[in-house]
Amino acid sequence: MYGIINSSFKKYIVEVYGDEQGTEISDSSGVKSEVFNEYRSHDDENTLALLKAAVEVTGETPDHHLRQFGRFWVRRVATNDFRGLIDSYGGDFVSLIQNLDSMHKEISGTFLDYSPPSFAIKELTESRYSVTYQSYRQGFTPFVLGILEELGDFYGRVTTIESVETTLSDKGEKSVICVEIPKKNLEI
């Protein structure tokens, strides 16, 4: 996982739980300071150690933290640090998801050994979409759910995650996520 994820997770913890618990989580995780180097890839075990420490200190579940962190990622990181890219790849929720793989490809030169997940979106009805998320990592679907929810808010479109079907394999994780965007929210 990239250091930008680790450093952003730490910022999420501090924002939600305060400096004291942020420090406690960092200290109890046992991760070294270099895993917060934003543009370098670090072993996923470091990210998982931070998550485990957050669970132990706060009493919240891993899924809770990942989903809330996904929302934080969009609200505090993506729409600030990557706003220009978001604006150029998506004028709305659907077009951004359609173009996420292209956006990830464009930023691949910024990060060493970049292996982003893949996304696809398919219209099921006027207001229902199927989003397919595929990653060589396992266990991060709740993070993606939070991202999708917050992107809905970002675009002023209420989104509801209706169902999730996740398949794990030795190649990673594939999740099919049904997203509902009520018709009234699709109208401009």
Secondary structure, DSSP 8 states (H G I E B T S, - for coil): -BHHHHHHHHHHHHHHH-HHHHHHHHHHHT--GGGG-TTSB--HHHHHHHHHHHHHHH---HHHHHHHHHHHIIIIIIHHHTHHHHHHH-SSHHHHHHHHHHHHHHHTTTSTT----EEEEEE-SSSEEEEEEEESSSS-HHHHHHHHHHHHHHTT---EEEEEEEEEETTEEEEEEEEE--HHHH--
